[in-house]
Amino acid sequence: MTTLEFSLFLFVTSIAAGLLGALSGLGGGVVIVPLLTLIFRVDIHYAIGASLVSVIATSSGAAAAYVREGFSNIRVGMFLEIATTLGALVGAWLTTRVPTHAIGIVFGVVLLYSAFTALKQHHDVITQRPDPLALRLRLLGSLPISPTAHQDYVAQRVPAGFGLMTLAGTLSGLLGIGSGAVKVIAMDQAMRLPFKVSTTTSNFMIGVTAAASAGLYLRSGYLAPALAMPVMLGVLLGSLIGSRLLVRIHVRTLKIVFALVIVALGVEMIVNSLQGKL
Amino acid sequence: MKWTDQRIETWVGVMLRTGVMLAAALVLTGGILYLGHSHGPRPDYARFQAEPAQFTTLSGVLHGVAILNPECIIMLGLLVLIATPVARVVMCIVGFLFEGDRLYVAISTIVLAILLYSLFLHR
């Protein structure tokens, strides 16, 4: 296979990955590493580098859309980003130390877990209980729920949220993913923020977290330009198409279908890792 | 205060989109040049060996861009891409300064410091 053929092959597969990521709501990053390692036999470190780059691309590319909605809470995001970026440094360091098959197993588990949480139904548990730490750090806001009504909220259990965010960052650094699922859980379940605030704020945070580990990857030589090129361009295109399509398609059925694909990939990752084939 | 937040976020959105488009343009340009120059069998990525210094240091990349090395042009695009979230944090610091929110100027600066450490100072 020539370089041109290989690059085109990568490009088309990455479009599919970006599409899958956007339509399932799980992000392109989760699928890139499994696809590259399982199908293209790329070493996991190169795959993680390419994936991380794609995560930043889709995060920054899509940001304008989330910004327009006006639901994200910048202060909550910025405060928690201390946790995620520190976690990302730890994760990126770990990835140079941990054996490939262990990374593969962790990745498979994260995939299975992400698919599971993407399908779970959701109910907001909003509280205005004046959590002292949250008030001190001004982790609160107001969510418009109709043209005339607002829902005030105050973050809860800040240390737990911070801890979970550190984990999210570590996973992001270790696996080259956005960890959107963990971030949303930290804000939604632990900190009791409204779901819309959690998802939009998570989107805002994903790029910054990825940038923290990307710097380390780049300097450690994990970013192969000729590999990252078709992957980044493909995922970007795929996620742009995917977000356009989202408006017209029945989301629920799609999510189930794609969650199944992701479960399959997760199982493959684990099996391949255990067999030492990764 | 909510109004200032929205305004800053709108500019942040514009900046991010522009950054991504610029990065994509650089990556695409480098990619086309790269594919134009390569005629042999495809590189083997099955075994990891760290990329050479011309791709992992800023000076290496810039030197490469000056001589139109395709992979260095791609790397420059990737650097621009990585810079977009960093620029976002900087814009938030500016926004918090305008709002007189010293606590969050401090918090955002910590985040920026961590990002800059990872990009320039580590190891």
Interface residues (C-beta under 8 A of the other chain):
Chain A: M1 T2 T3 L4 E5 F6 S7 F40 R41 V42 D43 I44 H45 Y46 V53 I56 A57 S59 S60 G61 A63 A64 V67 R68 G70 S72 I74 R75 M78 F79 E81 I82 T85 L86 A88 L89 A92 L137 R138 S142 G207 V208 A210 A211 A212 S213 A214 G215 L216 L218 R219 S220 G221 Y222 L223 A224 P225 A226 L227 A228 M229 P230 M232 L233 L236
Chain B: K2 D5 Q6 E9 T10 V12 G13 V14 L16 R17 G19 V20 A23 A24 V27 L28 G30 G31 Y34 L35 S38 H39 G40 P41 R42 P43 Y45 A46 R47 F48 Q49 A50 E51 P52 F55 T56 T57 E71 C72 I74 M75 L78 L79 L81 I82 T84 P85 V86 R88 V89 C92 G95 L103 Y104 I107 S108 I110 V111 I114 L115 Y117 S118 L119 F120 H122 R123
